[in-house]
């Protein structure tokens, strides 16, 4: 598994639109680009941390959401951001996270 981490700093009072847009973009990437999904964490009032998972680095590199109708969700998400930064590319060695149904 291949993972990419991101940091998003958003404009004040854009949390709700950013979160909604992020979910829509993530769903499109999952459906059309072969991702394994993503997680979004909030670190403070205007900062978020995202982790996107892919089966391998090649699938991530070859993904292109531009080929699909994104309903401007990417533009909406980007407009919410003061900055978007790719932090790291990571290759999974061991996976000990447990998924629990609540």
N, CA, C and O atoms as a GROMACS GRO file, in nm:
protein
  408
    1UNK      N    1   0.085  -0.117   0.000
    1UNK     CA    2   0.000   0.000   0.000
    1UNK      C    3   0.090   0.124   0.000
    1UNK      O    4   0.197   0.126   0.062
    2UNK      N    5   0.044   0.225  -0.070
    2UNK     CA    6   0.115   0.352  -0.082
    2UNK      C    7   0.028   0.462  -0.022
    2UNK      O    8  -0.092   0.466  -0.049
    3UNK      N    9   0.087   0.551   0.057
    3UNK     CA   10   0.012   0.656   0.125
    3UNK      C   11   0.076   0.791   0.098
    3UNK      O   12   0.199   0.804   0.096
    4UNK      N   13  -0.008   0.891   0.078
    4UNK     CA   14   0.038   1.028   0.059
    4UNK      C   15  -0.029   1.113   0.166
    4UNK      O   16  -0.150   1.103   0.188
    5UNK      N   17   0.050   1.196   0.232
    5UNK     CA   18  -0.006   1.282   0.336
    5UNK      C   19  -0.003   1.428   0.291
    5UNK      O   20   0.087   1.472   0.220
    6UNK      N   21  -0.105   1.501   0.334
    6UNK     CA   22  -0.123   1.641   0.294
    6UNK      C   23  -0.159   1.726   0.413
    6UNK      O   24  -0.218   1.678   0.510
    7UNK      N   25  -0.123   1.854   0.407
    7UNK     CA   26  -0.168   1.953   0.506
    7UNK      C   27  -0.244   2.061   0.430
    7UNK      O   28  -0.198   2.111   0.327
    8UNK      N   29  -0.360   2.096   0.483
    8UNK     CA   30  -0.444   2.200   0.425
    8UNK      C   31  -0.462   2.310   0.529
    8UNK      O   32  -0.503   2.281   0.642
    9UNK      N   33  -0.434   2.431   0.494
    9UNK     CA   34  -0.467   2.546   0.579
    9UNK      C   35  -0.576   2.621   0.505
    9UNK      O   36  -0.557   2.664   0.391
   10UNK      N   37  -0.690   2.637   0.571
   10UNK     CA   38  -0.805   2.695   0.501
   10UNK      C   39  -0.834   2.836   0.550
   10UNK      O   40  -0.794   2.876   0.659
   11UNK      N   41  -0.906   2.908   0.466
   11UNK     CA   42  -0.949   3.043   0.501
   11UNK      C   43  -1.050   3.036   0.615
   11UNK      O   44  -1.123   2.938   0.629
   12UNK      N   45  -1.054   3.140   0.695
   12UNK     CA   46  -1.147   3.148   0.806
   12UNK      C   47  -1.291   3.126   0.760
   12UNK      O   48  -1.334   3.177   0.655
   13UNK      N   49  -1.364   3.051   0.838
   13UNK     CA   50  -1.508   3.024   0.817
   13UNK      C   51  -1.536   2.944   0.690
   13UNK      O   52  -1.646   2.952   0.636
   14UNK      N   53  -1.439   2.867   0.643
   14UNK     CA   54  -1.457   2.783   0.525
   14UNK      C   55  -1.459   2.634   0.560
   14UNK      O   56  -1.455   2.550   0.470
   15UNK      N   57  -1.464   2.602   0.689
   15UNK     CA   58  -1.455   2.463   0.732
   15UNK      C   59  -1.561   2.374   0.669
   15UNK      O   60  -1.530   2.269   0.613
   16UNK      N   61  -1.685   2.416   0.677
   16UNK     CA   62  -1.794   2.332   0.628
   16UNK      C   63  -1.783   2.307   0.478
   16UNK      O   64  -1.796   2.192   0.434
   17UNK      N   65  -1.758   2.410   0.399
   17UNK     CA   66  -1.744   2.393   0.255
   17UNK      C   67  -1.621   2.311   0.221
   17UNK      O   68  -1.625   2.227   0.131
   18UNK      N   69  -1.510   2.334   0.292
   18UNK     CA   70  -1.390   2.256   0.267
   18UNK      C   71  -1.416   2.108   0.294
   18UNK      O   72  -1.384   2.023   0.210
   19UNK      N   73  -1.473   2.076   0.409
   19UNK     CA   74  -1.500   1.936   0.444
   19UNK      C   75  -1.593   1.870   0.344
   19UNK      O   76  -1.569   1.756   0.303
   20UNK      N   77  -1.698   1.938   0.304
   20UNK     CA   78  -1.791   1.883   0.204
   20UNK      C   79  -1.720   1.860   0.072
   20UNK      O   80  -1.735   1.754   0.011
   21UNK      N   81  -1.644   1.958   0.027
   21UNK     CA   82  -1.572   1.946  -0.100
   21UNK      C   83  -1.469   1.836  -0.094
   21UNK      O   84  -1.454   1.759  -0.190
   22UNK      N   85  -1.396   1.827   0.017
   22UNK     CA   86  -1.296   1.722   0.033
   22UNK      C   87  -1.360   1.584   0.022
   22UNK      O   88  -1.307   1.496  -0.045
   23UNK      N   89  -1.476   1.566   0.087
   23UNK     CA   90  -1.545   1.437   0.079
   23UNK      C   91  -1.586   1.404  -0.064
   23UNK      O   92  -1.570   1.290  -0.108
   24UNK      N   93  -1.638   1.501  -0.136
   24UNK     CA   94  -1.681   1.477  -0.274
   24UNK      C   95  -1.562   1.445  -0.365
   24UNK      O   96  -1.569   1.352  -0.446
   25UNK      N   97  -1.454   1.520  -0.351
   25UNK     CA   98  -1.334   1.494  -0.432
   25UNK      C   99  -1.277   1.356  -0.399
   25UNK      O  100  -1.240   1.281  -0.489
   26UNK      N  101  -1.271   1.322  -0.272
   26UNK     CA  102  -1.220   1.192  -0.230
   26UNK      C  103  -1.305   1.079  -0.288
   26UNK      O  104  -1.252   0.978  -0.334
   27UNK      N  105  -1.437   1.095  -0.286
   27UNK     CA  106  -1.526   0.993  -0.342
   27UNK      C  107  -1.502   0.975  -0.492
   27UNK      O  108  -1.500   0.862  -0.542
   28UNK      N  109  -1.484   1.085  -0.564
   28UNK     CA  110  -1.457   1.078  -0.708
   28UNK      C  111  -1.324   1.008  -0.736
   28UNK      O  112  -1.313   0.926  -0.826
   29UNK      N  113  -1.222   1.042  -0.657
   29UNK     CA  114  -1.091   0.978  -0.675
   29UNK      C  115  -1.101   0.828  -0.646
   29UNK      O  116  -1.040   0.747  -0.715
   30UNK      N  117  -1.178   0.792  -0.545
   30UNK     CA  118  -1.200   0.650  -0.512
   30UNK      C  119  -1.271   0.578  -0.627
   30UNK      O  120  -1.231   0.469  -0.668
   31UNK      N  121  -1.377   0.640  -0.677
   31UNK     CA  122  -1.458   0.576  -0.782
   31UNK      C  123  -1.387   0.566  -0.916
   31UNK      O  124  -1.400   0.466  -0.985
   32UNK      N  125  -1.311   0.670  -0.954
   32UNK     CA  126  -1.259   0.678  -1.090
   32UNK      C  127  -1.109   0.663  -1.104
   32UNK      O  128  -1.060   0.642  -1.216
   33UNK      N  129  -1.034   0.674  -0.996
   33UNK     CA  130  -0.888   0.676  -1.009
   33UNK      C  131  -0.818   0.560  -0.938
   33UNK      O  132  -0.696   0.548  -0.944
   34UNK      N  133  -0.894   0.476  -0.871
   34UNK     CA  134  -0.834   0.358  -0.811
   34UNK      C  135  -0.776   0.376  -0.672
   34UNK      O  136  -0.701   0.291  -0.625
   35UNK      N  137  -0.811   0.485  -0.603
   35UNK     CA  138  -0.759   0.503  -0.467
   35UNK      C  139  -0.828   0.405  -0.372
   35UNK      O  140  -0.929   0.344  -0.406
   36UNK      N  141  -0.772   0.392  -0.254
   36UNK     CA  142  -0.830   0.308  -0.150
   36UNK      C  143  -0.904   0.392  -0.046
   36UNK      O  144  -0.947   0.341   0.057
   37UNK      N  145  -0.918   0.521  -0.075
   37UNK     CA  146  -0.987   0.611   0.016
   37UNK      C  147  -0.890   0.702   0.088
   37UNK      O  148  -0.769   0.700   0.062
   38UNK      N  149  -0.943   0.780   0.178
   38UNK     CA  150  -0.863   0.880   0.247
   38UNK      C  151  -0.924   0.911   0.382
   38UNK      O  152  -1.042   0.884   0.407
   39UNK      N  153  -0.842   0.968   0.468
   39UNK     CA  154  -0.888   1.014   0.599
   39UNK      C  155  -0.852   1.160   0.613
   39UNK      O  156  -0.746   1.203   0.568
   40UNK      N  157  -0.940   1.236   0.676
   40UNK     CA  158  -0.915   1.377   0.700
   40UNK      C  159  -0.921   1.402   0.849
   40UNK      O  160  -1.016   1.362   0.916
   41UNK      N  161  -0.819   1.469   0.901
   41UNK     CA  162  -0.809   1.502   1.042
   41UNK      C  163  -0.804   1.653   1.056
   41UNK      O  164  -0.744   1.722   0.974
   42UNK      N  165  -0.865   1.705   1.159
   42UNK     CA  166  -0.858   1.848   1.189
   42UNK      C  167  -0.756   1.867   1.299
   42UNK      O  168  -0.766   1.804   1.405
   43UNK      N  169  -0.657   1.955   1.275
   43UNK     CA  170  -0.553   1.972   1.377
   43UNK      C  171  -0.574   2.098   1.460
   43UNK      O  172  -0.533   2.102   1.576
   44UNK      N  173  -0.636   2.200   1.404
   44UNK     CA  174  -0.678   2.317   1.480
   44UNK      C  175  -0.787   2.387   1.401
   44UNK      O  176  -0.837   2.330   1.304
   45UNK      N  177  -0.825   2.506   1.439
   45UNK     CA  178  -0.938   2.574   1.378
   45UNK      C  179  -0.938   2.581   1.227
   45UNK      O  180  -1.042   2.566   1.164
   46UNK      N  181  -0.822   2.604   1.166
   46UNK     CA  182  -0.816   2.622   1.021
   46UNK      C  183  -0.716   2.530   0.952
   46UNK      O  184  -0.680   2.554   0.837
   47UNK      N  185  -0.671   2.426   1.021
   47UNK     CA  186  -0.574   2.334   0.961
   47UNK      C  187  -0.626   2.191   0.962
   47UNK      O  188  -0.688   2.146   1.058
   48UNK      N  189  -0.599   2.122   0.852
   48UNK     CA  190  -0.639   1.982   0.837
   48UNK      C  191  -0.520   1.901   0.789
   48UNK      O  192  -0.427   1.953   0.728
   49UNK      N  193  -0.525   1.773   0.818
   49UNK     CA  194  -0.423   1.678   0.776
   49UNK      C  195  -0.495   1.564   0.706
   49UNK      O  196  -0.587   1.505   0.763
   50UNK      N  197  -0.454   1.531   0.585
   50UNK     CA  198  -0.518   1.424   0.509
   50UNK      C  199  -0.420   1.313   0.478
   50UNK      O  200  -0.302   1.336   0.453
   51UNK      N  201  -0.472   1.191   0.478
   51UNK     CA  202  -0.394   1.073   0.441
   51UNK      C  203  -0.472   1.000   0.332
   51UNK      O  204  -0.584   0.955   0.354
   52UNK      N  205  -0.412   0.989   0.215
   52UNK     CA  206  -0.475   0.920   0.103
   52UNK      C  207  -0.402   0.788   0.080
   52UNK      O  208  -0.279   0.784   0.076
   53UNK      N  209  -0.478   0.680   0.064
   53UNK     CA  210  -0.418   0.549   0.045
   53UNK      C  211  -0.444   0.499  -0.098
   53UNK      O  212  -0.550   0.520  -0.156
   54UNK      N  213  -0.342   0.435  -0.150
   54UNK     CA  214  -0.344   0.382  -0.287
   54UNK      C  215  -0.288   0.241  -0.285
   54UNK      O  216  -0.211   0.206  -0.196
   55UNK      N  217  -0.328   0.159  -0.382
   55UNK     CA  218  -0.273   0.023  -0.384
   55UNK      C  219  -0.122   0.023  -0.406
   55UNK      O  220  -0.051  -0.064  -0.354
   56UNK      N  221  -0.072   0.122  -0.484
   56UNK     CA  222   0.071   0.132  -0.512
   56UNK      C  223   0.102   0.271  -0.567
   56UNK      O  224   0.011   0.347  -0.601
   57UNK      N  225   0.228   0.304  -0.574
   57UNK     CA  226   0.269   0.437  -0.618
   57UNK      C  227   0.232   0.460  -0.765
   57UNK      O  228   0.195   0.572  -0.801
   58UNK      N  229   0.242   0.360  -0.847
   58UNK     CA  230   0.210   0.374  -0.989
   58UNK      C  231   0.065   0.416  -1.010
   58UNK      O  232   0.037   0.502  -1.092
   59UNK      N  233  -0.027   0.356  -0.937
   59UNK     CA  234  -0.169   0.394  -0.948
   59UNK      C  235  -0.188   0.540  -0.911
   59UNK      O  236  -0.262   0.612  -0.978
   60UNK      N  237  -0.122   0.584  -0.804
   60UNK     CA  238  -0.130   0.725  -0.763
   60UNK      C  239  -0.073   0.816  -0.871
   60UNK      O  240  -0.136   0.917  -0.906
   61UNK      N  241   0.043   0.783  -0.924
   61UNK     CA  242   0.107   0.866  -1.026
   61UNK      C  243   0.025   0.875  -1.154
   61UNK      O  244   0.025   0.978  -1.221
   62UNK      N  245  -0.044   0.768  -1.189
   62UNK     CA  246  -0.122   0.763  -1.313
   62UNK      C  247  -0.264   0.814  -1.297
   62UNK      O  248  -0.337   0.826  -1.396
   63UNK      N  249  -0.306   0.843  -1.174
   63UNK     CA  250  -0.443   0.891  -1.152
   63UNK      C  251  -0.457   1.031  -1.211
   63UNK      O  252  -0.367   1.114  -1.200
   64UNK      N  253  -0.572   1.055  -1.272
   64UNK     CA  254  -0.596   1.186  -1.333
   64UNK      C  255  -0.744   1.216  -1.326
   64UNK      O  256  -0.822   1.171  -1.410
   65UNK      N  257  -0.783   1.291  -1.227
   65UNK     CA  258  -0.923   1.327  -1.209
   65UNK      C  259  -0.971   1.423  -1.317
   65UNK      O  260  -1.091   1.441  -1.334
   66UNK      N  261  -0.878   1.484  -1.389
   66UNK     CA  262  -0.915   1.578  -1.496
   66UNK      C  263  -0.997   1.507  -1.605
   66UNK      O  264  -1.071   1.572  -1.679
   67UNK      N  265  -0.983   1.376  -1.616
   67UNK     CA  266  -1.054   1.299  -1.718
   67UNK      C  267  -1.203   1.280  -1.686
   67UNK      O  268  -1.278   1.230  -1.769
   68UNK      N  269  -1.244   1.320  -1.566
   68UNK     CA  270  -1.381   1.295  -1.522
   68UNK      C  271  -1.450   1.425  -1.482
   68UNK      O  272  -1.384   1.523  -1.446
   69UNK      N  273  -1.582   1.425  -1.490
   69UNK     CA  274  -1.661   1.540  -1.448
   69UNK      C  275  -1.657   1.548  -1.296
   69UNK      O  276  -1.712   1.463  -1.227
   70UNK      N  277  -1.592   1.651  -1.244
   70UNK     CA  278  -1.578   1.663  -1.100
   70UNK      C  279  -1.677   1.761  -1.040
   70UNK      O  280  -1.672   1.788  -0.920
   71UNK      N  281  -1.766   1.816  -1.122
   71UNK     CA  282  -1.867   1.910  -1.073
   71UNK      C  283  -1.805   2.026  -0.997
   71UNK      O  284  -1.866   2.080  -0.904
   72UNK      N  285  -1.686   2.064  -1.034
   72UNK     CA  286  -1.615   2.176  -0.972
   72UNK      C  287  -1.584   2.157  -0.825
   72UNK      O  288  -1.553   2.255  -0.757
   73UNK      N  289  -1.592   2.035  -0.772
   73UNK     CA  290  -1.562   2.012  -0.631
   73UNK      C  291  -1.417   2.043  -0.601
   73UNK      O  292  -1.386   2.098  -0.496
   74UNK      N  293  -1.327   2.009  -0.694
   74UNK     CA  294  -1.186   2.039  -0.671
   74UNK      C  295  -1.163   2.190  -0.664
   74UNK      O  296  -1.086   2.238  -0.580
   75UNK      N  297  -1.229   2.265  -0.752
   75UNK     CA  298  -1.215   2.411  -0.750
   75UNK      C  299  -1.268   2.468  -0.620
   75UNK      O  300  -1.208   2.559  -0.562
   76UNK      N  301  -1.381   2.416  -0.573
   76UNK     CA  302  -1.439   2.463  -0.447
   76UNK      C  303  -1.345   2.434  -0.330
   76UNK      O  304  -1.324   2.519  -0.244
   77UNK      N  305  -1.289   2.313  -0.330
   77UNK     CA  306  -1.198   2.276  -0.223
   77UNK      C  307  -1.074   2.366  -0.224
   77UNK      O  308  -1.034   2.417  -0.119
   78UNK      N  309  -1.016   2.385  -0.339
   78UNK     CA  310  -0.896   2.468  -0.351
   78UNK      C  311  -0.924   2.614  -0.312
   78UNK      O  312  -0.839   2.680  -0.253
   79UNK      N  313  -1.043   2.663  -0.345
   79UNK     CA  314  -1.078   2.802  -0.311
   79UNK      C  315  -1.088   2.821  -0.160
   79UNK      O  316  -1.070   2.933  -0.111
   80UNK      N  317  -1.117   2.716  -0.087
   80UNK     CA  318  -1.124   2.723   0.059
   80UNK      C  319  -0.986   2.732   0.123
   80UNK      O  320  -0.974   2.771   0.239
   81UNK      N  321  -0.883   2.697   0.049
   81UNK     CA  322  -0.749   2.680   0.107
   81UNK      C  323  -0.660   2.802   0.090
   81UNK      O  324  -0.651   2.861  -0.017
   82UNK      N  325  -0.596   2.839   0.199
   82UNK     CA  326  -0.485   2.934   0.192
   82UNK      C  327  -0.363   2.863   0.136
   82UNK      O  328  -0.286   2.920   0.058
   83UNK      N  329  -0.346   2.736   0.176
   83UNK     CA  330  -0.235   2.656   0.126
   83UNK      C  331  -0.271   2.508   0.130
   83UNK      O  332  -0.348   2.463   0.214
   84UNK      N  333  -0.213   2.434   0.035
   84UNK     CA  334  -0.223   2.289   0.029
   84UNK      C  335  -0.081   2.239   0.006
   84UNK      O  336  -0.011   2.284  -0.084
   85UNK      N  337  -0.040   2.144   0.091
   85UNK     CA  338   0.098   2.099   0.083
   85UNK      C  339   0.102   1.946   0.091
   85UNK      O  340   0.046   1.887   0.182
   86UNK      N  341   0.170   1.884  -0.004
   86UNK     CA  342   0.197   1.742   0.007
   86UNK      C  343   0.313   1.727   0.103
   86UNK      O  344   0.420   1.783   0.080
   87UNK      N  345   0.293   1.652   0.211
   87UNK     CA  346   0.396   1.639   0.314
   87UNK      C  347   0.490   1.522   0.288
   87UNK      O  348   0.611   1.535   0.304
   88UNK      N  349   0.433   1.409   0.248
   88UNK     CA  350   0.517   1.290   0.237
   88UNK      C  351   0.452   1.185   0.149
   88UNK      O  352   0.330   1.182   0.131
   89UNK      N  353   0.535   1.099   0.095
   89UNK     CA  354   0.493   0.979   0.025
   89UNK      C  355   0.548   0.862   0.105
   89UNK      O  356   0.667   0.856   0.134
   90UNK      N  357   0.459   0.768   0.141
   90UNK     CA  358   0.497   0.661   0.232
   90UNK      C  359   0.460   0.524   0.176
   90UNK      O  360   0.351   0.507   0.121
   91UNK      N  361   0.549   0.428   0.190
   91UNK     CA  362   0.522   0.290   0.152
   91UNK      C  363   0.493   0.212   0.280
   91UNK      O  364   0.574   0.212   0.373
   92UNK      N  365   0.379   0.145   0.286
   92UNK     CA  366   0.338   0.070   0.405
   92UNK      C  367   0.429  -0.050   0.427
   92UNK      O  368   0.454  -0.128   0.335
   93UNK      N  369   0.478  -0.064   0.548
   93UNK     CA  370   0.560  -0.179   0.586
   93UNK      C  371   0.478  -0.276   0.672
   93UNK      O  372   0.473  -0.395   0.643
   94UNK      N  373   0.413  -0.224   0.776
   94UNK     CA  374   0.329  -0.304   0.864
   94UNK      C  375   0.199  -0.228   0.888
   94UNK      O  376   0.200  -0.106   0.902
   95UNK      N  377   0.087  -0.300   0.894
   95UNK     CA  378  -0.043  -0.239   0.920
   95UNK      C  379  -0.103  -0.304   1.043
   95UNK      O  380  -0.147  -0.419   1.039
   96UNK      N  381  -0.104  -0.230   1.154
   96UNK     CA  382  -0.160  -0.283   1.278
   96UNK      C  383  -0.281  -0.202   1.325
   96UNK      O  384  -0.324  -0.216   1.439
   97UNK      N  385  -0.336  -0.116   1.236
   97UNK     CA  386  -0.459  -0.044   1.271
   97UNK      C  387  -0.574  -0.143   1.274
   97UNK      O  388  -0.583  -0.232   1.189
   98UNK      N  389  -0.661  -0.129   1.370
   98UNK     CA  390  -0.779  -0.214   1.380
   98UNK      C  391  -0.901  -0.132   1.340
   98UNK      O  392  -0.916  -0.018   1.384
   99UNK      N  393  -0.985  -0.187   1.258
   99UNK     CA  394  -1.111  -0.124   1.220
   99UNK      C  395  -1.220  -0.183   1.308
   99UNK      O  396  -1.241  -0.304   1.310
  100UNK      N  397  -1.290  -0.095   1.380
  100UNK     CA  398  -1.399  -0.140   1.467
  100UNK      C  399  -1.528  -0.079   1.418
  100UNK      O  400  -1.532   0.036   1.375
  101UNK      N  401  -1.633  -0.158   1.425
  101UNK     CA  402  -1.767  -0.107   1.392
  101UNK      C  403  -1.827  -0.048   1.519
  101UNK      O  404  -1.832  -0.114   1.623
  102UNK      N  405  -1.872   0.074   1.510
  102UNK     CA  406  -1.935   0.140   1.625
  102UNK      C  407  -2.081   0.152   1.603
  102UNK      O  408  -2.152   0.204   1.688
   0.00000   0.00000   0.00000
